[in-house]
């Protein structure tokens, strides 16, 4: 009876270990994106509209804000929106 219990525990432990190894390998692949990066965040509507006017595309506006956020992870989302707008205005003055 005890040997059956120990065998079952070893089998479950082995399955868990294989799962963890596969998951770690999957995350190391190029192009892997964690679920948190896929999440769409709520942006300030006024700033979002301004960004969309400057870029002409809501998808591009979100991508620019996401890029600023990746470069400045400790900054607020509002700051990132304002930075993206300032960068667009600066670059278009050239």
N, C-alpha and C positions, 0 to 999 in steps of 0.2 A: 504494500500500500504506500509506504513512504517512498520507495524507489519510483513508483508511478508518479507521485507528486513532484519529486525532484526532476524526473525526466520532463514532465510538463513545463516546469519552471525554466529549465534549460532551453526547451524548444521555444517558448515565448520570448526568452531573452535573446536567443539567436535571431528570431524574426525581427525583433525591435532593433537590434544592432544592424542588420542588413538594411532595414528601412532608413535608419539614420545615415548610413554610409551613402546610400543612393541619393538621399535628399541633399547631403553636403556636396556631392559631386554635381548634382543638378544646379546648385546655386553658384558653383564655380565656373559654369559655362559662360562664354561670352554672350552678351545679349540678354542675360537673365535679369529680370526686373522684379523686385519684391512687390507684393500686393499693395503696400502703402504708397508706392510711387504711382500706381495706376489710379489711385483715388482722385476724383475731381473735387477740388476745393472751392468753397464759396468765396468769390472775390468781391471787393467793394464795387458796387454797381456803377457809380459815377466814374471811378478810375477805369473800370473795365470798358465802359463805353468810349472813354477817351482813347484807350489803347486800341480798341477795335477801329476807331476812326483813323488813327495813325497807321495801323497795319493793314486795314481793309479786310481783316479776317479774324474771327474770334479764336480759331484754333492756333493761329500764329501768335496772337496776344497771350494766350495761356502758355504756350511754349516758351515765350520770352520771359514771362514771370517765373516759370518753373526753372529756367536756366539761371536767373538771378538768385532764386532761392537755393539752388544747389551750390552756388558760389558763396552765398552768405546765409548759412543755415540758422544762425542765431538771430537773424533779423526777422521782423514781423512780416506778414504777408502784405500788409498795406505798404510798408517800406519798399518791398520788392516791386510792387506795382509802380510806385512813384519812381523808383530807380529805372525801371524798364522804360517808362515814359520819358524821363530825363535823357536816357541814353539814345532813344529814338530821335528826340529833338536835337540833341547835340550832333548826332551823325548826319542829320539832314541839313544842317547849316553849312556843310562843306561845299 
